[in-house]
Amino acid sequence: MAEFVDIPSPGWPLTFGEEGRPGVVIVHDSYGRLPYLEAYATALAAQGFFVAVPDLFDGLATVDPAGADELLQRMDAGFAIATLDDAIELTRGAGAARVGVIGLGVGGWLALRAAQSGSVDAVVSYYAGLADDEVGIVPAPVLVHRSEAGVWENGAETDRFITRLREHGTPVTQHTYVGTGDGFANATMLELLDKNAAALAFARSAYFLQSHLLD
């Protein structure tokens, strides 16, 4: 039986950092808005960003793989994208002239889908891409963190996705983390976490966002 936990401020983004700074929205994976994301957001705010972390699962999160599968199956993609759009608008309403999105797992897929609308200025995707039938140009620079052994949840084929971005003229940078599986940056899930890969991916993400969002 899947196990779930309540998380604070269901349905509304947690925010970190100084309003008026460039914005970053962090989109959680299929485990939900777990506590490690607050530490990630705090560290990113210290780099000069105003950070919002929305909750796509309306107050539920899990540390159980079966629970993560169930939450993913329950997720309404339209609601999730609307929630992400609201978080992007929240950062802009707080004075952010430029906004980036970081998405992990299914959150990476949602971040890329949102970026197709032209609503963001940079995208960081952890172990997620767009499938062949999810056509559309991503008009913002993209950074992709790839695990070595993982399989993307929507069945996207990694190399084909990267090639398609480049064919469309999207500036794209990718890094593969040897010995990792999907979820290597989820610091609440110790069985998934690779501390060295997570730290390196964070540093690369912060540098990428500073390059594209800060003056």
The 8 nearest C-alpha neighbors of each residue, nearest first, counted from 0:
[[1, 2, 65, 66, 63, 3, 69, 64],
 [0, 2, 66, 65, 63, 3, 69, 64],
 [3, 1, 66, 61, 63, 0, 4, 62],
 [2, 4, 61, 60, 59, 1, 66, 5],
 [5, 3, 60, 61, 59, 6, 2, 58],
 [4, 6, 59, 58, 60, 3, 7, 9],
 [5, 7, 58, 59, 4, 9, 60, 8],
 [8, 6, 9, 5, 58, 13, 10, 32],
 [9, 7, 11, 10, 6, 58, 13, 12],
 [10, 8, 58, 57, 11, 7, 54, 6],
 [9, 11, 57, 54, 58, 8, 12, 55],
 [10, 12, 9, 8, 53, 54, 13, 52],
 [13, 11, 53, 52, 51, 14, 54, 86],
 [12, 14, 52, 51, 53, 11, 15, 8],
 [15, 13, 51, 50, 12, 52, 16, 49],
 [14, 16, 50, 49, 44, 41, 40, 51],
 [17, 15, 49, 44, 48, 50, 18, 14],
 [16, 18, 49, 20, 19, 15, 48, 44],
 [19, 17, 93, 20, 49, 94, 16, 95],
 [20, 18, 94, 95, 93, 17, 21, 49],
 [19, 21, 48, 49, 95, 18, 17, 22],
 [22, 20, 95, 48, 97, 98, 49, 96],
 [21, 23, 98, 49, 95, 90, 48, 50],
 [22, 24, 99, 50, 100, 98, 49, 51],
 [23, 25, 100, 51, 50, 52, 101, 99],
 [24, 26, 101, 52, 102, 100, 51, 27],
 [27, 25, 102, 106, 101, 103, 52, 24],
 [28, 26, 106, 32, 103, 31, 102, 25],
 [27, 29, 104, 103, 106, 105, 30, 31],
 [28, 30, 67, 31, 71, 105, 70, 27],
 [31, 29, 67, 61, 28, 60, 62, 32],
 [32, 30, 60, 29, 27, 33, 28, 56],
 [31, 33, 27, 54, 60, 34, 36, 30],
 [32, 34, 35, 31, 36, 60, 187, 30],
 [35, 33, 36, 37, 32, 187, 38, 6],
 [36, 34, 38, 37, 186, 187, 33, 39],
 [37, 35, 39, 34, 38, 40, 33, 32],
 [36, 38, 40, 35, 39, 34, 41, 33],
 [37, 39, 41, 35, 36, 40, 42, 34],
 [38, 40, 36, 42, 37, 41, 43, 35],
 [41, 39, 43, 37, 42, 38, 36, 44],
 [42, 40, 38, 44, 43, 39, 37, 15],
 [43, 41, 45, 39, 40, 44, 38, 46],
 [42, 44, 40, 46, 45, 41, 39, 48],
 [45, 43, 48, 16, 41, 46, 47, 42],
 [44, 46, 42, 43, 47, 41, 48, 16],
 [47, 45, 43, 44, 48, 42, 205, 209],
 [48, 46, 44, 45, 20, 49, 43, 21],
 [49, 47, 44, 21, 20, 22, 50, 46],
 [48, 50, 16, 22, 20, 17, 18, 44],
 [51, 49, 23, 15, 14, 22, 24, 48],
 [50, 52, 14, 24, 13, 12, 53, 23],
 [53, 51, 12, 25, 13, 24, 26, 14],
 [54, 52, 12, 11, 51, 55, 86, 13],
 [55, 53, 10, 56, 32, 57, 12, 11],
 [54, 56, 79, 57, 53, 82, 10, 31],
 [55, 57, 59, 54, 58, 31, 74, 60],
 [58, 56, 10, 9, 55, 59, 54, 11],
 [57, 59, 9, 6, 5, 56, 10, 60],
 [60, 58, 5, 56, 57, 4, 6, 3],
 [61, 59, 31, 4, 30, 3, 32, 33],
 [60, 62, 3, 30, 63, 4, 66, 2],
 [61, 63, 30, 188, 64, 60, 66, 3],
 [62, 64, 66, 65, 61, 67, 2, 1],
 [65, 63, 67, 66, 68, 62, 30, 61],
 [66, 64, 68, 67, 63, 1, 69, 0],
 [65, 67, 1, 69, 63, 64, 68, 61],
 [68, 66, 30, 64, 70, 29, 69, 65],
 [69, 67, 65, 71, 66, 70, 72, 64],
 [68, 70, 66, 72, 71, 67, 73, 65],
 [71, 69, 73, 67, 72, 68, 66, 74],
 [70, 72, 68, 74, 69, 73, 29, 67],
 [71, 73, 69, 70, 74, 68, 75, 67],
 [74, 72, 70, 71, 69, 75, 68, 56],
 [75, 73, 71, 72, 76, 70, 56, 79],
 [74, 76, 78, 77, 79, 73, 72, 71],
 [77, 75, 79, 78, 74, 80, 109, 81],
 [76, 78, 80, 79, 75, 81, 82, 74],
 [77, 79, 81, 75, 76, 80, 82, 55],
 [80, 78, 76, 82, 81, 77, 55, 75],
 [79, 81, 83, 77, 82, 78, 84, 76],
 [82, 80, 84, 78, 83, 79, 77, 85],
 [83, 81, 79, 85, 80, 84, 78, 86],
 [82, 84, 80, 86, 85, 81, 79, 87],
 [83, 85, 81, 87, 86, 82, 80, 88],
 [86, 84, 88, 82, 83, 87, 89, 81],
 [87, 85, 89, 83, 88, 84, 53, 82],
 [88, 86, 84, 89, 90, 85, 83, 91],
 [87, 89, 91, 85, 86, 90, 92, 84],
 [90, 88, 86, 92, 87, 91, 85, 93],
 [91, 89, 93, 92, 22, 87, 88, 95],
 [92, 90, 95, 88, 94, 93, 89, 87],
 [91, 93, 89, 94, 90, 88, 95, 87],
 [94, 92, 90, 91, 18, 19, 95, 89],
 [95, 93, 19, 91, 92, 96, 18, 90],
 [94, 96, 91, 21, 19, 22, 97, 20],
 [95, 97, 21, 94, 91, 98, 22, 20],
 [98, 96, 21, 95, 212, 120, 22, 99],
 [99, 97, 22, 119, 23, 120, 21, 95],
 [98, 100, 121, 23, 120, 119, 122, 22],
 [99, 101, 24, 122, 23, 25, 110, 123],
 [102, 100, 123, 25, 124, 122, 26, 24],
 [107, 101, 103, 106, 26, 124, 110, 25],
 [102, 104, 125, 107, 106, 28, 27, 124],
 [105, 103, 28, 106, 107, 127, 126, 125],
 [104, 106, 108, 28, 107, 29, 103, 109],
 [105, 107, 102, 103, 26, 109, 28, 104],
 [102, 108, 106, 124, 103, 110, 127, 104],
 [107, 109, 105, 111, 106, 127, 110, 128],
 [108, 110, 112, 106, 107, 111, 113, 105],
 [111, 109, 107, 113, 108, 112, 102, 106],
 [112, 110, 114, 108, 113, 109, 107, 115],
 [111, 113, 109, 115, 114, 110, 108, 116],
 [114, 112, 110, 111, 115, 116, 109, 80],
 [113, 115, 111, 116, 117, 112, 119, 137],
 [116, 114, 137, 112, 113, 117, 136, 135],
 [117, 115, 114, 118, 113, 112, 137, 119],
 [116, 118, 114, 115, 119, 138, 139, 137],
 [117, 119, 116, 114, 113, 120, 115, 87],
 [120, 118, 98, 99, 114, 117, 121, 139],
 [119, 121, 139, 99, 98, 97, 118, 122],
 [122, 120, 99, 140, 139, 119, 141, 100],
 [123, 121, 141, 100, 99, 101, 142, 140],
 [124, 122, 101, 142, 141, 143, 100, 102],
 [125, 123, 107, 143, 102, 127, 101, 103],
 [124, 126, 103, 144, 127, 107, 104, 143],
 [127, 125, 145, 104, 144, 181, 146, 151],
 [128, 126, 107, 104, 108, 151, 125, 124],
 [129, 127, 108, 155, 160, 130, 107, 157],
 [128, 130, 155, 133, 108, 160, 131, 127],
 [129, 131, 155, 133, 132, 154, 128, 156],
 [132, 130, 133, 134, 129, 155, 160, 156],
 [131, 133, 130, 134, 129, 135, 155, 154],
 [134, 132, 130, 131, 129, 135, 112, 155],
 [135, 133, 132, 131, 136, 130, 129, 115],
 [134, 136, 115, 137, 133, 112, 116, 167],
 [135, 137, 115, 138, 167, 134, 164, 169],
 [136, 138, 115, 139, 114, 169, 135, 111],
 [139, 137, 136, 169, 117, 115, 140, 114],
 [138, 140, 121, 120, 137, 141, 169, 122],
 [141, 139, 170, 121, 171, 169, 122, 142],
 [140, 142, 171, 122, 123, 121, 170, 139],
 [143, 141, 123, 172, 173, 171, 124, 122],
 [142, 144, 173, 124, 123, 125, 145, 172],
 [143, 145, 125, 174, 126, 173, 175, 124],
 [146, 144, 175, 126, 174, 143, 176, 147],
 [145, 147, 180, 179, 176, 149, 181, 175],
 [146, 148, 177, 179, 176, 178, 180, 149],
 [149, 147, 180, 146, 179, 150, 178, 181],
 [148, 150, 180, 181, 146, 147, 151, 126],
 [149, 151, 152, 148, 181, 154, 126, 180],
 [152, 150, 154, 127, 153, 155, 126, 149],
 [151, 153, 154, 150, 105, 104, 127, 155],
 [154, 152, 155, 151, 130, 129, 128, 105],
 [155, 153, 151, 152, 156, 130, 150, 129],
 [156, 154, 130, 129, 153, 128, 151, 157],
 [157, 155, 159, 158, 160, 154, 130, 151],
 [156, 158, 160, 159, 155, 161, 128, 151],
 [159, 157, 161, 160, 156, 162, 163, 155],
 [158, 160, 162, 161, 157, 156, 163, 131],
 [159, 161, 163, 157, 158, 162, 156, 164],
 [160, 162, 158, 164, 163, 159, 157, 165],
 [163, 161, 159, 165, 160, 164, 158, 166],
 [162, 164, 166, 160, 165, 161, 159, 167],
 [165, 163, 161, 167, 169, 162, 166, 160],
 [164, 166, 168, 162, 167, 169, 163, 161],
 [165, 167, 163, 168, 164, 162, 169, 161],
 [168, 166, 164, 165, 169, 163, 136, 137],
 [169, 167, 165, 166, 170, 164, 138, 136],
 [168, 170, 164, 165, 167, 171, 140, 138],
 [169, 171, 140, 141, 168, 165, 172, 139],
 [172, 170, 141, 142, 140, 169, 173, 165],
 [173, 171, 142, 143, 141, 170, 174, 140],
 [174, 172, 143, 142, 144, 171, 175, 145],
 [173, 175, 144, 145, 143, 176, 172, 142],
 [174, 176, 145, 146, 144, 147, 177, 173],
 [177, 175, 146, 147, 179, 196, 145, 178],
 [178, 176, 147, 179, 175, 146, 148, 196],
 [177, 179, 147, 176, 180, 148, 146, 193],
 [180, 178, 146, 147, 177, 176, 148, 183],
 [181, 179, 149, 148, 146, 183, 147, 182],
 [180, 182, 149, 183, 146, 126, 179, 150],
 [181, 183, 185, 184, 191, 180, 192, 104],
 [182, 184, 192, 193, 191, 181, 185, 180],
 [185, 183, 197, 182, 192, 186, 193, 196],
 [186, 184, 182, 187, 188, 192, 183, 191],
 [185, 187, 188, 192, 35, 184, 189, 183],
 [186, 188, 185, 35, 189, 33, 34, 62],
 [189, 187, 186, 191, 190, 185, 192, 62],
 [188, 190, 192, 191, 187, 186, 185, 193],
 [189, 191, 188, 192, 193, 183, 187, 186],
 [192, 190, 183, 189, 182, 188, 193, 185],
 [193, 191, 183, 189, 186, 184, 185, 190],
 [192, 194, 183, 196, 195, 197, 184, 191],
 [195, 193, 197, 196, 192, 198, 184, 183],
 [196, 194, 198, 197, 193, 199, 200, 192],
 [195, 197, 199, 193, 198, 194, 200, 176],
 [198, 196, 184, 194, 200, 195, 199, 193],
 [199, 197, 201, 195, 200, 196, 194, 202],
 [198, 200, 202, 196, 201, 197, 195, 203],
 [199, 201, 203, 197, 202, 198, 204, 196],
 [200, 202, 204, 198, 199, 203, 205, 197],
 [203, 201, 199, 205, 204, 200, 206, 198],
 [202, 204, 200, 206, 201, 205, 207, 199],
 [205, 203, 201, 207, 202, 206, 200, 208],
 [204, 206, 202, 208, 207, 203, 209, 201],
 [205, 207, 209, 203, 204, 208, 210, 202],
 [208, 206, 204, 210, 205, 209, 203, 211],
 [209, 207, 211, 205, 210, 206, 212, 204],
 [208, 210, 213, 206, 212, 207, 211, 205],
 [211, 209, 207, 208, 212, 206, 213, 214],
 [212, 210, 208, 209, 213, 207, 121, 120],
 [213, 211, 209, 208, 97, 210, 21, 214],
 [212, 214, 209, 211, 210, 21, 208, 97],
 [213, 212, 211, 209, 210, 21, 97, 96]]
